[in-house]
Amino acid sequence: MTSAKEIEVRPIAKRDADALIRRVHYSGKVVRNSKLSLGVFLHGMLEGAMQLGPSLQKSNIVHLVRDTGWNGFLELNRLAFTDALPRNSESRALGIALRMIRKNYPHIEWIISFADACQCGDGTIYRAAGFLLTAIKINKDLHIAEDGSIIHKMSQITGRNKLQHLAATGGRWRGTGPTLEGHTLRYIYFLNPAARARLVGEPLPYSAIEARGATMYRGVRGKQAMAGSNRHSDGAAPIPTLQRQRGMEMKPGKRPLPTHLKLLRGNPGQRKLHDEPQPEQLPDVPEPPTFITGYAADEWWITATELHRLGLLTKVDVPALACYCHAFGQWRMASESLARMQSNDPLMNGMIIKTKYGDAAVNPLVSIVRKHAGDVVRFAAEFGLTPAARSRISAGSQATNSQSKFAGLIAG
């Protein structure tokens, strides 16, 4: 069984962290002022991201710990993890991240973070990692916009429409629209233990969360939240509030893997499998869309045939498969164009070109190939087609003895 000890944590590009957060985090939003992005990898696949940066309300927060330098703390503003990670991976990843920051940024004395008990959870992961609970407040910052979306007051006050917003509020520093029901919990972790003595006020006992009615686990409040909080880590992905308001029947939790893929992977997290709507299986391998041509069409017939054989291709999966095949076709054409340039450029191997002004510049084809290669891997992982994804799949009844590019997708 996969263990949390197998994960790796290392710095990644912000754009890669942003892409995973938009896909996995319950809000679907990223924080623009995040400066440090750390990826959580399992068997070489990016399955989680943590982002830190200066607080948006830094002048208010810096005084929570006396004599803190202006650059003496960071805010952990995003945590996002997929269901592919084994149990306890979240708290382990956070612990590794804190040790990395302590070692590489010794001037950082403490980390602050906030748990959203309006939509998400009350911060089980922070408590498991040793954070101090320093405040529980009734939410006054998250508002429901006219279109039903959830927006933070700082996004209204400092956003592109801030002048209109201030005009609507009479110049007052507050949000507009109904506030979201729930609580916000503030946690602090001291990288420098000596700074603990400078904390303004005393930390709250964890029992205060239940006493003040602020419990939430995976978007569920009250006793159900208390029952669920011992089963997993932090409840980092609830039912999005906008979907609740529109009456969509969705279960709480992170964006899940299909149950079919979880079964094929042997349910590595050992979590309870829930019933889910099963789209109609296609009786035959479908024809590719008309815009899938050339190399993309060739890949369609190879991949669609295997997915259909494994029972992983339904009507609603066709657009995602088309995206994968289109990205594959673009990647191959760009790669072949780059290869032709490399064959005529033994000195720089096609990596550097000369601009019309005579300057040296990176060949745009290099970036194009890399971009499409990333798209191919990302879409392939959705269907469990990458080597790392296949390594997590243990058994399946639909496997045959025929060998193909996907041999081993079922049998490990």
Secondary structure, 3 states (H helix, E strand, C coil): CCCHHHCEEEECCHHHHHHHHHHHCCCCCCCCCCCEEEEEEECCEEEEEEEEECCCCHHHHHHHECCCCCCCEEEEEEEEECCCCCCCHHHHHHHHHHHHHHHHCCCCCEEEEEEECCCCCCCHHHHHCCCEEEEEEECCCEEECCCCCEEEHHHHHHCCCHHHHHHHCCCCCCCCCCECCCEEEEEEEECCHHHHHHECCCCECCHHHHHCCCCEECCEECHHHHHHCCCCCCCCCCCCHHHHHCCCCCCCCCCCCCHHHHHHCCCCCCCCCCCCCCCCECCCCCCCCCCCCCHHHHHHHHHHHHHHHCCCCEHHHHHHHHHHHHHHHHHHHHHHHHHHHHHCCCCCCCCEEECCCCCEEECHHHHHHHHHHHHHHHHHHHCCCCHHHHHCCCCCCCCCCCCCCCCCCCCC
